[in-house]
Amino acid sequence: MNTYERALKTWGKEPQMLQVIEEMSELIKEILKNINRHKDNVAEIIEETADVEIMLEQLKYCYNIHKQVAAYKEQKLHKIEQRLDDWSAQK
Ligand SMILES: [Mg+2]
């Protein structure tokens, strides 16, 4: 059992899913500080990004959706690539 699975098993799915939300809100706050108040907070953005990635990994274990997320992400990146190509072609 890896650390993500251990955390879920030890602390429970609902508390960990609420933690996902909490960490996302912390990252949101740091991004807003950076943009709106021109704060030099890259260190905080790094920390909160890592926190969010850790929690998103737990979310994928919680719902057992690693493969589906990876597949959707691939599709989505392909669409973005096409949109970027269209965007470049317009110029
Ligand atoms: Mg945090």
PDB file of the backbone (N, CA, C, O) and the ligand in Angstrom, with CONECT records:
HET     MG  A 101       1
ATOM      1  N   MET A   1       0.850  -1.199   0.000  1.00  0.00           N
ATOM      2  CA  MET A   1       0.000   0.000   0.000  1.00  0.00           C
ATOM      3  C   MET A   1       0.888   1.251   0.000  1.00  0.00           C
ATOM      4  O   MET A   1       1.785   1.391   0.831  1.00  0.00           O
ATOM      5  N   ASN A   2       0.619   2.154  -0.946  1.00  0.00           N
ATOM      6  CA  ASN A   2       1.434   3.373  -1.000  1.00  0.00           C
ATOM      7  C   ASN A   2       0.916   4.441  -0.020  1.00  0.00           C
ATOM      8  O   ASN A   2      -0.094   4.241   0.654  1.00  0.00           O
ATOM      9  N   THR A   3       1.605   5.543   0.042  1.00  0.00           N
ATOM     10  CA  THR A   3       1.284   6.602   1.019  1.00  0.00           C
ATOM     11  C   THR A   3      -0.123   7.170   0.806  1.00  0.00           C
ATOM     12  O   THR A   3      -0.830   7.467   1.769  1.00  0.00           O
ATOM     13  N   TYR A   4      -0.524   7.319  -0.464  1.00  0.00           N
ATOM     14  CA  TYR A   4      -1.859   7.868  -0.762  1.00  0.00           C
ATOM     15  C   TYR A   4      -2.941   6.935  -0.229  1.00  0.00           C
ATOM     16  O   TYR A   4      -3.898   7.373   0.409  1.00  0.00           O
ATOM     17  N   GLU A   5      -2.773   5.644  -0.499  1.00  0.00           N
ATOM     18  CA  GLU A   5      -3.752   4.652  -0.042  1.00  0.00           C
ATOM     19  C   GLU A   5      -3.764   4.563   1.491  1.00  0.00           C
ATOM     20  O   GLU A   5      -4.818   4.430   2.113  1.00  0.00           O
ATOM     21  N   ARG A   6      -2.573   4.639   2.076  1.00  0.00           N
ATOM     22  CA  ARG A   6      -2.493   4.600   3.550  1.00  0.00           C
ATOM     23  C   ARG A   6      -3.215   5.788   4.175  1.00  0.00           C
ATOM     24  O   ARG A   6      -3.936   5.639   5.161  1.00  0.00           O
ATOM     25  N   ALA A   7      -3.014   6.973   3.591  1.00  0.00           N
ATOM     26  CA  ALA A   7      -3.667   8.184   4.114  1.00  0.00           C
ATOM     27  C   ALA A   7      -5.185   8.039   4.038  1.00  0.00           C
ATOM     28  O   ALA A   7      -5.897   8.382   4.981  1.00  0.00           O
ATOM     29  N   LEU A   8      -5.673   7.526   2.903  1.00  0.00           N
ATOM     30  CA  LEU A   8      -7.122   7.339   2.734  1.00  0.00           C
ATOM     31  C   LEU A   8      -7.682   6.340   3.739  1.00  0.00           C
ATOM     32  O   LEU A   8      -8.735   6.555   4.338  1.00  0.00           O
ATOM     33  N   LYS A   9      -6.944   5.238   3.907  1.00  0.00           N
ATOM     34  CA  LYS A   9      -7.403   4.188   4.815  1.00  0.00           C
ATOM     35  C   LYS A   9      -7.357   4.668   6.269  1.00  0.00           C
ATOM     36  O   LYS A   9      -8.253   4.373   7.060  1.00  0.00           O
ATOM     37  N   THR A  10      -6.315   5.402   6.602  1.00  0.00           N
ATOM     38  CA  THR A  10      -6.120   5.840   7.990  1.00  0.00           C
ATOM     39  C   THR A  10      -7.090   6.948   8.371  1.00  0.00           C
ATOM     40  O   THR A  10      -7.705   6.904   9.436  1.00  0.00           O
ATOM     41  N   TRP A  11      -7.224   7.942   7.497  1.00  0.00           N
ATOM     42  CA  TRP A  11      -8.006   9.131   7.863  1.00  0.00           C
ATOM     43  C   TRP A  11      -9.420   9.134   7.273  1.00  0.00           C
ATOM     44  O   TRP A  11     -10.242   9.974   7.639  1.00  0.00           O
ATOM     45  N   GLY A  12      -9.701   8.206   6.371  1.00  0.00           N
ATOM     46  CA  GLY A  12     -11.056   8.077   5.829  1.00  0.00           C
ATOM     47  C   GLY A  12     -11.285   8.891   4.568  1.00  0.00           C
ATOM     48  O   GLY A  12     -10.669   9.933   4.345  1.00  0.00           O
ATOM     49  N   LYS A  13     -12.211   8.368   3.740  1.00  0.00           N
ATOM     50  CA  LYS A  13     -12.455   8.995   2.438  1.00  0.00           C
ATOM     51  C   LYS A  13     -13.060  10.391   2.566  1.00  0.00           C
ATOM     52  O   LYS A  13     -12.592  11.330   1.922  1.00  0.00           O
ATOM     53  N   GLU A  14     -14.094  10.534   3.391  1.00  0.00           N
ATOM     54  CA  GLU A  14     -14.753  11.851   3.471  1.00  0.00           C
ATOM     55  C   GLU A  14     -13.811  12.937   3.996  1.00  0.00           C
ATOM     56  O   GLU A  14     -13.713  13.999   3.380  1.00  0.00           O
ATOM     57  N   PRO A  15     -13.111  12.706   5.119  1.00  0.00           N
ATOM     58  CA  PRO A  15     -12.169  13.747   5.561  1.00  0.00           C
ATOM     59  C   PRO A  15     -11.103  14.073   4.515  1.00  0.00           C
ATOM     60  O   PRO A  15     -10.718  15.232   4.361  1.00  0.00           O
ATOM     61  N   GLN A  16     -10.629  13.058   3.800  1.00  0.00           N
ATOM     62  CA  GLN A  16      -9.594  13.305   2.800  1.00  0.00           C
ATOM     63  C   GLN A  16     -10.151  14.058   1.600  1.00  0.00           C
ATOM     64  O   GLN A  16      -9.456  14.885   1.010  1.00  0.00           O
ATOM     65  N   MET A  17     -11.401  13.779   1.234  1.00  0.00           N
ATOM     66  CA  MET A  17     -11.992  14.516   0.110  1.00  0.00           C
ATOM     67  C   MET A  17     -12.268  15.974   0.502  1.00  0.00           C
ATOM     68  O   MET A  17     -12.194  16.869  -0.340  1.00  0.00           O
ATOM     69  N   LEU A  18     -12.585  16.206   1.775  1.00  0.00           N
ATOM     70  CA  LEU A  18     -12.728  17.592   2.232  1.00  0.00           C
ATOM     71  C   LEU A  18     -11.371  18.293   2.239  1.00  0.00           C
ATOM     72  O   LEU A  18     -11.267  19.497   2.005  1.00  0.00           O
ATOM     73  N   GLN A  19     -10.329  17.494   2.517  1.00  0.00           N
ATOM     74  CA  GLN A  19      -8.969  18.042   2.485  1.00  0.00           C
ATOM     75  C   GLN A  19      -8.571  18.452   1.057  1.00  0.00           C
ATOM     76  O   GLN A  19      -7.826  19.413   0.863  1.00  0.00           O
ATOM     77  N   VAL A  20      -9.077  17.715   0.071  1.00  0.00           N
ATOM     78  CA  VAL A  20      -8.826  18.096  -1.337  1.00  0.00           C
ATOM     79  C   VAL A  20      -9.325  19.528  -1.541  1.00  0.00           C
ATOM     80  O   VAL A  20      -8.624  20.375  -2.095  1.00  0.00           O
ATOM     81  N   ILE A  21     -10.548  19.774  -1.082  1.00  0.00           N
ATOM     82  CA  ILE A  21     -11.169  21.097  -1.257  1.00  0.00           C
ATOM     83  C   ILE A  21     -10.364  22.162  -0.505  1.00  0.00           C
ATOM     84  O   ILE A  21     -10.110  23.249  -1.023  1.00  0.00           O
ATOM     85  N   GLU A  22      -9.971  21.825   0.724  1.00  0.00           N
ATOM     86  CA  GLU A  22      -9.207  22.789   1.514  1.00  0.00           C
ATOM     87  C   GLU A  22      -7.892  23.160   0.826  1.00  0.00           C
ATOM     88  O   GLU A  22      -7.533  24.335   0.747  1.00  0.00           O
ATOM     89  N   GLU A  23      -7.188  22.158   0.336  1.00  0.00           N
ATOM     90  CA  GLU A  23      -5.905  22.432  -0.332  1.00  0.00           C
ATOM     91  C   GLU A  23      -6.113  23.217  -1.627  1.00  0.00           C
ATOM     92  O   GLU A  23      -5.320  24.098  -1.956  1.00  0.00           O
ATOM     93  N   MET A  24      -7.180  22.896  -2.358  1.00  0.00           N
ATOM     94  CA  MET A  24      -7.445  23.654  -3.588  1.00  0.00           C
ATOM     95  C   MET A  24      -7.726  25.112  -3.245  1.00  0.00           C
ATOM     96  O   MET A  24      -7.287  26.016  -3.956  1.00  0.00           O
ATOM     97  N   SER A  25      -8.462  25.342  -2.148  1.00  0.00           N
ATOM     98  CA  SER A  25      -8.773  26.725  -1.783  1.00  0.00           C
ATOM     99  C   SER A  25      -7.506  27.466  -1.343  1.00  0.00           C
ATOM    100  O   SER A  25      -7.383  28.669  -1.573  1.00  0.00           O
ATOM    101  N   GLU A  26      -6.574  26.762  -0.718  1.00  0.00           N
ATOM    102  CA  GLU A  26      -5.308  27.399  -0.341  1.00  0.00           C
ATOM    103  C   GLU A  26      -4.512  27.809  -1.582  1.00  0.00           C
ATOM    104  O   GLU A  26      -3.911  28.883  -1.625  1.00  0.00           O
ATOM    105  N   LEU A  27      -4.520  26.935  -2.587  1.00  0.00           N
ATOM    106  CA  LEU A  27      -3.813  27.276  -3.832  1.00  0.00           C
ATOM    107  C   LEU A  27      -4.495  28.456  -4.525  1.00  0.00           C
ATOM    108  O   LEU A  27      -3.829  29.356  -5.037  1.00  0.00           O
ATOM    109  N   ILE A  28      -5.817  28.443  -4.533  1.00  0.00           N
ATOM    110  CA  ILE A  28      -6.575  29.553  -5.136  1.00  0.00           C
ATOM    111  C   ILE A  28      -6.169  30.876  -4.477  1.00  0.00           C
ATOM    112  O   ILE A  28      -5.910  31.871  -5.155  1.00  0.00           O
ATOM    113  N   LYS A  29      -6.120  30.864  -3.135  1.00  0.00           N
ATOM    114  CA  LYS A  29      -5.772  32.087  -2.402  1.00  0.00           C
ATOM    115  C   LYS A  29      -4.386  32.594  -2.786  1.00  0.00           C
ATOM    116  O   LYS A  29      -4.194  33.795  -2.978  1.00  0.00           O
ATOM    117  N   GLU A  30      -3.419  31.684  -2.898  1.00  0.00           N
ATOM    118  CA  GLU A  30      -2.049  32.099  -3.251  1.00  0.00           C
ATOM    119  C   GLU A  30      -1.985  32.648  -4.674  1.00  0.00           C
ATOM    120  O   GLU A  30      -1.272  33.616  -4.936  1.00  0.00           O
ATOM    121  N   ILE A  31      -2.722  32.035  -5.584  1.00  0.00           N
ATOM    122  CA  ILE A  31      -2.740  32.533  -6.972  1.00  0.00           C
ATOM    123  C   ILE A  31      -3.344  33.942  -7.000  1.00  0.00           C
ATOM    124  O   ILE A  31      -2.829  34.838  -7.669  1.00  0.00           O
ATOM    125  N   LEU A  32      -4.443  34.119  -6.261  1.00  0.00           N
ATOM    126  CA  LEU A  32      -5.088  35.438  -6.229  1.00  0.00           C
ATOM    127  C   LEU A  32      -4.163  36.502  -5.634  1.00  0.00           C
ATOM    128  O   LEU A  32      -4.093  37.625  -6.135  1.00  0.00           O
ATOM    129  N   LYS A  33      -3.448  36.135  -4.552  1.00  0.00           N
ATOM    130  CA  LYS A  33      -2.483  37.068  -3.957  1.00  0.00           C
ATOM    131  C   LYS A  33      -1.430  37.464  -4.981  1.00  0.00           C
ATOM    132  O   LYS A  33      -1.054  38.632  -5.084  1.00  0.00           O
ATOM    133  N   ASN A  34      -0.957  36.474  -5.738  1.00  0.00           N
ATOM    134  CA  ASN A  34       0.094  36.709  -6.724  1.00  0.00           C
ATOM    135  C   ASN A  34      -0.383  37.644  -7.829  1.00  0.00           C
ATOM    136  O   ASN A  34       0.333  38.565  -8.223  1.00  0.00           O
ATOM    137  N   ILE A  35      -1.587  37.408  -8.324  1.00  0.00           N
ATOM    138  CA  ILE A  35      -2.102  38.189  -9.451  1.00  0.00           C
ATOM    139  C   ILE A  35      -2.650  39.543  -8.982  1.00  0.00           C
ATOM    140  O   ILE A  35      -2.278  40.588  -9.516  1.00  0.00           O
ATOM    141  N   ASN A  36      -3.519  39.514  -8.000  1.00  0.00           N
ATOM    142  CA  ASN A  36      -4.207  40.758  -7.604  1.00  0.00           C
ATOM    143  C   ASN A  36      -3.336  41.692  -6.790  1.00  0.00           C
ATOM    144  O   ASN A  36      -3.398  42.912  -6.943  1.00  0.00           O
ATOM    145  N   ARG A  37      -2.507  41.098  -5.906  1.00  0.00           N
ATOM    146  CA  ARG A  37      -1.707  41.966  -5.035  1.00  0.00           C
ATOM    147  C   ARG A  37      -0.226  41.959  -5.409  1.00  0.00           C
ATOM    148  O   ARG A  37       0.609  42.501  -4.685  1.00  0.00           O
ATOM    149  N   HIS A  38       0.089  41.343  -6.542  1.00  0.00           N
ATOM    150  CA  HIS A  38       1.469  41.267  -7.038  1.00  0.00           C
ATOM    151  C   HIS A  38       2.426  40.802  -5.945  1.00  0.00           C
ATOM    152  O   HIS A  38       3.531  41.324  -5.799  1.00  0.00           O
ATOM    153  N   LYS A  39       1.976  39.809  -5.182  1.00  0.00           N
ATOM    154  CA  LYS A  39       2.790  39.310  -4.079  1.00  0.00           C
ATOM    155  C   LYS A  39       3.860  38.349  -4.585  1.00  0.00           C
ATOM    156  O   LYS A  39       3.620  37.538  -5.479  1.00  0.00           O
ATOM    157  N   ASP A  40       5.058  38.462  -3.986  1.00  0.00           N
ATOM    158  CA  ASP A  40       6.136  37.534  -4.346  1.00  0.00           C
ATOM    159  C   ASP A  40       5.974  36.275  -3.482  1.00  0.00           C
ATOM    160  O   ASP A  40       6.614  36.139  -2.440  1.00  0.00           O
ATOM    161  N   ASN A  41       5.113  35.367  -3.930  1.00  0.00           N
ATOM    162  CA  ASN A  41       4.761  34.201  -3.110  1.00  0.00           C
ATOM    163  C   ASN A  41       4.930  32.886  -3.871  1.00  0.00           C
ATOM    164  O   ASN A  41       4.166  31.939  -3.682  1.00  0.00           O
ATOM    165  N   VAL A  42       5.944  32.848  -4.730  1.00  0.00           N
ATOM    166  CA  VAL A  42       6.165  31.616  -5.513  1.00  0.00           C
ATOM    167  C   VAL A  42       6.433  30.424  -4.587  1.00  0.00           C
ATOM    168  O   VAL A  42       6.035  29.299  -4.891  1.00  0.00           O
ATOM    169  N   ALA A  43       7.113  30.672  -3.447  1.00  0.00           N
ATOM    170  CA  ALA A  43       7.366  29.574  -2.502  1.00  0.00           C
ATOM    171  C   ALA A  43       6.048  28.981  -2.002  1.00  0.00           C
ATOM    172  O   ALA A  43       5.909  27.763  -1.892  1.00  0.00           O
ATOM    173  N   GLU A  44       5.087  29.851  -1.703  1.00  0.00           N
ATOM    174  CA  GLU A  44       3.773  29.381  -1.243  1.00  0.00           C
ATOM    175  C   GLU A  44       3.027  28.669  -2.370  1.00  0.00           C
ATOM    176  O   GLU A  44       2.348  27.668  -2.141  1.00  0.00           O
ATOM    177  N   ILE A  45       3.159  29.194  -3.587  1.00  0.00           N
ATOM    178  CA  ILE A  45       2.500  28.554  -4.732  1.00  0.00           C
ATOM    179  C   ILE A  45       3.074  27.148  -4.944  1.00  0.00           C
ATOM    180  O   ILE A  45       2.336  26.214  -5.254  1.00  0.00           O
ATOM    181  N   ILE A  46       4.378  27.006  -4.778  1.00  0.00           N
ATOM    182  CA  ILE A  46       5.013  25.681  -4.910  1.00  0.00           C
ATOM    183  C   ILE A  46       4.426  24.723  -3.873  1.00  0.00           C
ATOM    184  O   ILE A  46       4.013  23.612  -4.206  1.00  0.00           O
ATOM    185  N   GLU A  47       4.395  25.165  -2.611  1.00  0.00           N
ATOM    186  CA  GLU A  47       3.867  24.319  -1.535  1.00  0.00           C
ATOM    187  C   GLU A  47       2.425  23.909  -1.780  1.00  0.00           C
ATOM    188  O   GLU A  47       2.067  22.738  -1.660  1.00  0.00           O
ATOM    189  N   GLU A  48       1.607  24.892  -2.125  1.00  0.00           N
ATOM    190  CA  GLU A  48       0.181  24.602  -2.294  1.00  0.00           C
ATOM    191  C   GLU A  48      -0.079  23.752  -3.537  1.00  0.00           C
ATOM    192  O   GLU A  48      -1.005  22.942  -3.556  1.00  0.00           O
ATOM    193  N   THR A  49       0.743  23.938  -4.574  1.00  0.00           N
ATOM    194  CA  THR A  49       0.613  23.087  -5.765  1.00  0.00           C
ATOM    195  C   THR A  49       0.923  21.637  -5.398  1.00  0.00           C
ATOM    196  O   THR A  49       0.216  20.718  -5.811  1.00  0.00           O
ATOM    197  N   ALA A  50       1.984  21.444  -4.620  1.00  0.00           N
ATOM    198  CA  ALA A  50       2.343  20.088  -4.185  1.00  0.00           C
ATOM    199  C   ALA A  50       1.223  19.496  -3.327  1.00  0.00           C
ATOM    200  O   ALA A  50       0.858  18.331  -3.488  1.00  0.00           O
ATOM    201  N   ASP A  51       0.681  20.309  -2.415  1.00  0.00           N
ATOM    202  CA  ASP A  51      -0.431  19.834  -1.572  1.00  0.00           C
ATOM    203  C   ASP A  51      -1.614  19.386  -2.429  1.00  0.00           C
ATOM    204  O   ASP A  51      -2.195  18.325  -2.200  1.00  0.00           O
ATOM    205  N   VAL A  52      -1.961  20.206  -3.416  1.00  0.00           N
ATOM    206  CA  VAL A  52      -3.103  19.880  -4.278  1.00  0.00           C
ATOM    207  C   VAL A  52      -2.820  18.599  -5.068  1.00  0.00           C
ATOM    208  O   VAL A  52      -3.689  17.735  -5.186  1.00  0.00           O
ATOM    209  N   GLU A  53      -1.598  18.478  -5.611  1.00  0.00           N
ATOM    210  CA  GLU A  53      -1.275  17.268  -6.389  1.00  0.00           C
ATOM    211  C   GLU A  53      -1.371  16.016  -5.512  1.00  0.00           C
ATOM    212  O   GLU A  53      -1.859  14.973  -5.947  1.00  0.00           O
ATOM    213  N   ILE A  54      -0.901  16.140  -4.281  1.00  0.00           N
ATOM    214  CA  ILE A  54      -0.988  14.999  -3.348  1.00  0.00           C
ATOM    215  C   ILE A  54      -2.449  14.633  -3.089  1.00  0.00           C
ATOM    216  O   ILE A  54      -2.813  13.457  -3.062  1.00  0.00           O
ATOM    217  N   MET A  55      -3.271  15.652  -2.900  1.00  0.00           N
ATOM    218  CA  MET A  55      -4.681  15.378  -2.615  1.00  0.00           C
ATOM    219  C   MET A  55      -5.418  14.860  -3.856  1.00  0.00           C
ATOM    220  O   MET A  55      -6.304  14.014  -3.743  1.00  0.00           O
ATOM    221  N   LEU A  56      -5.051  15.369  -5.044  1.00  0.00           N
ATOM    222  CA  LEU A  56      -5.692  14.868  -6.266  1.00  0.00           C
ATOM    223  C   LEU A  56      -5.340  13.403  -6.495  1.00  0.00           C
ATOM    224  O   LEU A  56      -6.147  12.628  -7.007  1.00  0.00           O
ATOM    225  N   GLU A  57      -4.125  13.041  -6.109  1.00  0.00           N
ATOM    226  CA  GLU A  57      -3.734  11.627  -6.216  1.00  0.00           C
ATOM    227  C   GLU A  57      -4.616  10.776  -5.288  1.00  0.00           C
ATOM    228  O   GLU A  57      -5.069   9.696  -5.668  1.00  0.00           O
ATOM    229  N   GLN A  58      -4.846  11.270  -4.090  1.00  0.00           N
ATOM    230  CA  GLN A  58      -5.731  10.546  -3.160  1.00  0.00           C
ATOM    231  C   GLN A  58      -7.159  10.470  -3.692  1.00  0.00           C
ATOM    232  O   GLN A  58      -7.842   9.458  -3.534  1.00  0.00           O
ATOM    233  N   LEU A  59      -7.600  11.563  -4.328  1.00  0.00           N
ATOM    234  CA  LEU A  59      -8.942  11.570  -4.923  1.00  0.00           C
ATOM    235  C   LEU A  59      -9.073  10.464  -5.975  1.00  0.00           C
ATOM    236  O   LEU A  59     -10.097   9.787  -6.059  1.00  0.00           O
ATOM    237  N   LYS A  60      -8.008  10.294  -6.780  1.00  0.00           N
ATOM    238  CA  LYS A  60      -8.060   9.249  -7.810  1.00  0.00           C
ATOM    239  C   LYS A  60      -8.117   7.853  -7.197  1.00  0.00           C
ATOM    240  O   LYS A  60      -8.783   6.960  -7.721  1.00  0.00           O
ATOM    241  N   TYR A  61      -7.408   7.675  -6.079  1.00  0.00           N
ATOM    242  CA  TYR A  61      -7.512   6.391  -5.369  1.00  0.00           C
ATOM    243  C   TYR A  61      -8.893   6.219  -4.743  1.00  0.00           C
ATOM    244  O   TYR A  61      -9.472   5.133  -4.766  1.00  0.00           O
ATOM    245  N   CYS A  62      -9.409   7.314  -4.183  1.00  0.00           N
ATOM    246  CA  CYS A  62     -10.706   7.276  -3.510  1.00  0.00           C
ATOM    247  C   CYS A  62     -11.795   6.761  -4.458  1.00  0.00           C
ATOM    248  O   CYS A  62     -12.610   5.921  -4.075  1.00  0.00           O
ATOM    249  N   TYR A  63     -11.803   7.269  -5.700  1.00  0.00           N
ATOM    250  CA  TYR A  63     -12.846   6.894  -6.663  1.00  0.00           C
ATOM    251  C   TYR A  63     -12.378   5.833  -7.662  1.00  0.00           C
ATOM    252  O   TYR A  63     -13.123   5.425  -8.553  1.00  0.00           O
ATOM    253  N   ASN A  64     -11.132   5.399  -7.492  1.00  0.00           N
ATOM    254  CA  ASN A  64     -10.555   4.394  -8.389  1.00  0.00           C
ATOM    255  C   ASN A  64     -10.690   4.816  -9.859  1.00  0.00           C
ATOM    256  O   ASN A  64     -11.268   4.095 -10.673  1.00  0.00           O
ATOM    257  N   ILE A  65     -10.154   5.980 -10.178  1.00  0.00           N
ATOM    258  CA  ILE A  65     -10.381   6.566 -11.510  1.00  0.00           C
ATOM    259  C   ILE A  65      -9.081   6.957 -12.223  1.00  0.00           C
ATOM    260  O   ILE A  65      -9.094   7.796 -13.124  1.00  0.00           O
ATOM    261  N   HIS A  66      -7.973   6.354 -11.821  1.00  0.00           N
ATOM    262  CA  HIS A  66      -6.693   6.708 -12.446  1.00  0.00           C
ATOM    263  C   HIS A  66      -6.732   6.583 -13.975  1.00  0.00           C
ATOM    264  O   HIS A  66      -6.339   7.499 -14.698  1.00  0.00           O
ATOM    265  N   LYS A  67      -7.211   5.435 -14.443  1.00  0.00           N
ATOM    266  CA  LYS A  67      -7.191   5.177 -15.899  1.00  0.00           C
ATOM    267  C   LYS A  67      -8.110   6.136 -16.647  1.00  0.00           C
ATOM    268  O   LYS A  67      -7.751   6.668 -17.697  1.00  0.00           O
ATOM    269  N   GLN A  68      -9.315   6.350 -16.084  1.00  0.00           N
ATOM    270  CA  GLN A  68     -10.275   7.236 -16.760  1.00  0.00           C
ATOM    271  C   GLN A  68      -9.757   8.672 -16.815  1.00  0.00           C
ATOM    272  O   GLN A  68      -9.918   9.357 -17.825  1.00  0.00           O
ATOM    273  N   VAL A  69      -9.141   9.117 -15.735  1.00  0.00           N
ATOM    274  CA  VAL A  69      -8.603  10.484 -15.718  1.00  0.00           C
ATOM    275  C   VAL A  69      -7.482  10.609 -16.752  1.00  0.00           C
ATOM    276  O   VAL A  69      -7.414  11.586 -17.497  1.00  0.00           O
ATOM    277  N   ALA A  70      -6.606   9.603 -16.782  1.00  0.00           N
ATOM    278  CA  ALA A  70      -5.488   9.639 -17.739  1.00  0.00           C
ATOM    279  C   ALA A  70      -6.007   9.668 -19.176  1.00  0.00           C
ATOM    280  O   ALA A  70      -5.482  10.394 -20.020  1.00  0.00           O
ATOM    281  N   ALA A  71      -7.054   8.865 -19.448  1.00  0.00           N
ATOM    282  CA  ALA A  71      -7.615   8.796 -20.803  1.00  0.00           C
ATOM    283  C   ALA A  71      -8.261  10.127 -21.182  1.00  0.00           C
ATOM    284  O   ALA A  71      -8.062  10.627 -22.289  1.00  0.00           O
ATOM    285  N   TYR A  72      -9.040  10.700 -20.254  1.00  0.00           N
ATOM    286  CA  TYR A  72      -9.709  11.968 -20.539  1.00  0.00           C
ATOM    287  C   TYR A  72      -8.688  13.086 -20.737  1.00  0.00           C
ATOM    288  O   TYR A  72      -8.840  13.950 -21.601  1.00  0.00           O
ATOM    289  N   LYS A  73      -7.637  13.043 -19.903  1.00  0.00           N
ATOM    290  CA  LYS A  73      -6.588  14.055 -19.982  1.00  0.00           C
ATOM    291  C   LYS A  73      -5.903  14.015 -21.357  1.00  0.00           C
ATOM    292  O   LYS A  73      -5.606  15.052 -21.951  1.00  0.00           O
ATOM    293  N   GLU A  74      -5.667  12.812 -21.836  1.00  0.00           N
ATOM    294  CA  GLU A  74      -5.033  12.664 -23.143  1.00  0.00           C
ATOM    295  C   GLU A  74      -5.904  13.270 -24.248  1.00  0.00           C
ATOM    296  O   GLU A  74      -5.423  14.008 -25.108  1.00  0.00           O
ATOM    297  N   GLN A  75      -7.217  12.933 -24.200  1.00  0.00           N
ATOM    298  CA  GLN A  75      -8.187  13.493 -25.164  1.00  0.00           C
ATOM    299  C   GLN A  75      -8.195  15.008 -25.110  1.00  0.00           C
ATOM    300  O   GLN A  75      -8.135  15.694 -26.130  1.00  0.00           O
ATOM    301  N   LYS A  76      -8.269  15.509 -23.884  1.00  0.00           N
ATOM    302  CA  LYS A  76      -8.371  16.948 -23.657  1.00  0.00           C
ATOM    303  C   LYS A  76      -7.117  17.678 -24.171  1.00  0.00           C
ATOM    304  O   LYS A  76      -7.211  18.733 -24.798  1.00  0.00           O
ATOM    305  N   LEU A  77      -5.951  17.093 -23.892  1.00  0.00           N
ATOM    306  CA  LEU A  77      -4.705  17.704 -24.368  1.00  0.00           C
ATOM    307  C   LEU A  77      -4.653  17.719 -25.891  1.00  0.00           C
ATOM    308  O   LEU A  77      -4.128  18.653 -26.497  1.00  0.00           O
ATOM    309  N   HIS A  78      -5.208  16.665 -26.504  1.00  0.00           N
ATOM    310  CA  HIS A  78      -5.261  16.609 -27.957  1.00  0.00           C
ATOM    311  C   HIS A  78      -6.133  17.748 -28.496  1.00  0.00           C
ATOM    312  O   HIS A  78      -5.772  18.411 -29.468  1.00  0.00           O
ATOM    313  N   LYS A  79      -7.296  17.967 -27.845  1.00  0.00           N
ATOM    314  CA  LYS A  79      -8.192  19.060 -28.257  1.00  0.00           C
ATOM    315  C   LYS A  79      -7.509  20.415 -28.098  1.00  0.00           C
ATOM    316  O   LYS A  79      -7.619  21.285 -28.962  1.00  0.00           O
ATOM    317  N   ILE A  80      -6.811  20.579 -26.993  1.00  0.00           N
ATOM    318  CA  ILE A  80      -6.104  21.847 -26.741  1.00  0.00           C
ATOM    319  C   ILE A  80      -5.054  22.079 -27.818  1.00  0.00           C
ATOM    320  O   ILE A  80      -4.882  23.193 -28.312  1.00  0.00           O
ATOM    321  N   GLU A  81      -4.355  20.999 -28.172  1.00  0.00           N
ATOM    322  CA  GLU A  81      -3.334  21.066 -29.219  1.00  0.00           C
ATOM    323  C   GLU A  81      -3.961  21.538 -30.536  1.00  0.00           C
ATOM    324  O   GLU A  81      -3.401  22.380 -31.237  1.00  0.00           O
ATOM    325  N   GLN A  82      -5.139  20.975 -30.859  1.00  0.00           N
ATOM    326  CA  GLN A  82      -5.837  21.372 -32.093  1.00  0.00           C
ATOM    327  C   GLN A  82      -6.242  22.842 -32.048  1.00  0.00           C
ATOM    328  O   GLN A  82      -6.109  23.571 -33.031  1.00  0.00           O
ATOM    329  N   ARG A  83      -6.744  23.263 -30.875  1.00  0.00           N
ATOM    330  CA  ARG A  83      -7.148  24.654 -30.716  1.00  0.00           C
ATOM    331  C   ARG A  83      -5.945  25.591 -30.867  1.00  0.00           C
ATOM    332  O   ARG A  83      -6.052  26.669 -31.452  1.00  0.00           O
ATOM    333  N   LEU A  84      -4.814  25.166 -30.337  1.00  0.00           N
ATOM    334  CA  LEU A  84      -3.592  25.972 -30.461  1.00  0.00           C
ATOM    335  C   LEU A  84      -3.151  26.073 -31.917  1.00  0.00           C
ATOM    336  O   LEU A  84      -2.714  27.127 -32.378  1.00  0.00           O
ATOM    337  N   ASP A  85      -3.274  24.960 -32.626  1.00  0.00           N
ATOM    338  CA  ASP A  85      -2.917  24.956 -34.054  1.00  0.00           C
ATOM    339  C   ASP A  85      -3.826  25.910 -34.829  1.00  0.00           C
ATOM    340  O   ASP A  85      -3.363  26.667 -35.683  1.00  0.00           O
ATOM    341  N   ASP A  86      -5.141  25.863 -34.519  1.00  0.00           N
ATOM    342  CA  ASP A  86      -6.100  26.767 -35.174  1.00  0.00           C
ATOM    343  C   ASP A  86      -5.753  28.216 -34.858  1.00  0.00           C
ATOM    344  O   ASP A  86      -5.772  29.086 -35.728  1.00  0.00           O
ATOM    345  N   TRP A  87      -5.441  28.442 -33.609  1.00  0.00           N
ATOM    346  CA  TRP A  87      -5.092  29.805 -33.142  1.00  0.00           C
ATOM    347  C   TRP A  87      -3.875  30.339 -33.905  1.00  0.00           C
ATOM    348  O   TRP A  87      -3.871  31.480 -34.367  1.00  0.00           O
ATOM    349  N   SER A  88      -2.853  29.505 -34.029  1.00  0.00           N
ATOM    350  CA  SER A  88      -1.637  29.911 -34.743  1.00  0.00           C
ATOM    351  C   SER A  88      -1.912  30.146 -36.217  1.00  0.00           C
ATOM    352  O   SER A  88      -1.349  31.059 -36.822  1.00  0.00           O
ATOM    353  N   ALA A  89      -2.779  29.321 -36.796  1.00  0.00           N
ATOM    354  CA  ALA A  89      -3.085  29.420 -38.226  1.00  0.00           C
ATOM    355  C   ALA A  89      -3.821  30.717 -38.556  1.00  0.00           C
ATOM    356  O   ALA A  89      -3.724  31.228 -39.672  1.00  0.00           O
ATOM    357  N   GLN A  90      -4.562  31.247 -37.572  1.00  0.00           N
ATOM    358  CA  GLN A  90      -5.332  32.493 -37.790  1.00  0.00           C
ATOM    359  C   GLN A  90      -4.430  33.723 -37.882  1.00  0.00           C
ATOM    360  O   GLN A  90      -4.832  34.768 -38.393  1.00  0.00           O
ATOM    361  N   LYS A  91      -3.217  33.580 -37.383  1.00  0.00           N
ATOM    362  CA  LYS A  91      -2.361  34.781 -37.331  1.00  0.00           C
ATOM    363  C   LYS A  91      -1.497  34.963 -38.573  1.00  0.00           C
ATOM    364  O   LYS A  91      -0.735  35.927 -38.660  1.00  0.00           O
TER     365      LYS A  91
HETATM  366 MG    MG A 101      -1.791  23.546   1.869  1.00  0.00          MG2+
END
